[in-house]
Amino acid sequence: MSITGISCIFPVPNIKKTEKFYVSCPGFRAVEYLECKEPHICLYKDEIEILLLQANTNLISPNREQYGYGYDAYLYTNDGETLESEFSSKGVKIIKSLNLTDYQNQEFVIEDCDGRWIAFGLKIKI
């Protein structure tokens, strides 16, 4: 037995607006399940999935605002330089450029249209 994956779940104030951002900027593929008992949109890029849920509020509190620090998701990539360049060329807001952290990850951070900070990183083998 093993655990084989994880999906980020983002409640959002405007599900279609957030879907449009993720499809047009970072280049995710969207599959809508808006007629389901629990309406949602699945976003896919390579091996990851993000689920968007329609929030019943317009107030979204990113981790850094609610808890004082922290990203809202941490996604792994084996080529941060190319991914950062791709995102930047599509107008994605880069919060932190690609760098080596003090915890030995090579990472960069973007901000989505709802103010969430999402890191993309690679653990550097020591």
C-alpha positions in Angstrom: 0.0 0.0 0.0 1.2 3.5 -0.8 -0.1 7.1 -1.1 0.3 8.1 -4.7 -0.6 11.7 -5.0 -2.2 14.8 -3.7 -4.5 17.5 -5.1 -4.6 21.1 -4.0 -8.1 22.4 -3.2 -8.7 26.1 -3.6 -12.0 27.7 -2.7 -12.3 30.7 -4.9 -14.6 33.7 -5.1 -15.2 33.4 -8.8 -14.6 29.9 -10.2 -14.7 30.9 -13.9 -12.3 33.9 -13.4 -9.8 31.7 -11.6 -10.2 28.9 -14.2 -9.5 31.5 -16.9 -6.3 32.6 -15.1 -4.9 29.1 -14.7 -5.7 28.1 -18.3 -4.4 31.3 -20.0 -1.4 32.1 -17.9 0.3 29.1 -16.3 -1.2 26.9 -19.1 -3.3 24.4 -17.1 -6.0 22.3 -18.8 -9.4 22.6 -17.2 -12.2 20.0 -16.8 -15.5 21.4 -15.5 -17.8 19.5 -13.2 -20.1 22.4 -12.5 -23.3 20.3 -12.8 -22.2 17.8 -10.1 -23.7 17.7 -6.5 -20.5 19.4 -5.4 -19.6 21.7 -8.4 -15.9 22.1 -9.1 -13.3 22.5 -11.8 -10.2 20.3 -12.0 -7.0 22.0 -13.4 -4.2 19.8 -14.8 -0.6 20.5 -15.7 1.8 17.6 -16.2 1.4 15.4 -13.1 -0.4 17.8 -10.8 -4.0 18.7 -10.2 -5.7 21.7 -8.5 -9.4 21.6 -7.7 -11.3 24.9 -7.7 -14.4 25.1 -5.5 -16.8 28.0 -5.6 -16.5 29.7 -2.2 -19.5 31.2 -0.5 -17.5 34.4 0.3 -15.5 36.9 -1.7 -12.8 37.0 1.0 -9.9 34.6 0.3 -7.2 34.6 3.0 -3.8 33.3 1.7 -1.7 31.5 4.3 0.7 34.4 4.6 -2.1 36.7 5.6 -4.0 34.3 7.8 -1.0 32.7 9.6 1.9 35.2 9.1 3.9 33.2 6.6 3.6 30.2 4.2 2.8 29.4 0.7 -0.7 28.1 -0.3 0.7 25.3 -2.3 4.2 23.8 -3.0 4.5 22.1 -6.3 7.6 20.2 -7.5 9.4 20.7 -10.8 12.6 19.3 -12.3 13.2 22.5 -14.4 12.3 25.6 -12.5 14.3 27.9 -14.9 12.2 26.9 -17.9 8.9 26.9 -16.0 9.6 30.3 -14.5 10.5 31.7 -17.9 7.3 30.2 -19.4 5.1 31.7 -16.7 6.8 35.1 -16.8 6.3 35.3 -20.6 2.6 34.6 -20.1 2.2 37.5 -17.6 2.2 35.4 -14.4 3.2 37.6 -11.4 6.5 36.2 -10.1 6.8 37.0 -6.3 10.2 35.4 -5.8 12.6 34.6 -8.6 14.3 31.3 -8.9 16.8 30.9 -6.1 18.4 28.4 -3.7 16.7 28.6 -0.3 18.3 28.0 3.1 16.4 24.7 3.2 18.2 23.6 0.0 15.4 23.9 -2.5 15.7 25.7 -5.8 12.4 27.5 -6.1 10.4 30.4 -7.4 7.0 31.7 -6.3 4.0 33.0 -8.2 0.9 34.8 -7.2 -2.4 33.7 -8.7 -5.4 35.9 -9.5 -6.9 35.3 -6.0 -3.7 36.3 -4.1 -2.4 32.8 -3.4 1.3 32.3 -3.4 2.3 29.0 -5.1 5.9 27.8 -4.9 7.5 25.6 -7.5 10.7 23.9 -6.3 13.2 21.1 -6.5 15.0 19.6 -3.6 18.8 19.9 -4.2 20.6 16.7 -3.3 23.4 17.4 -0.8 
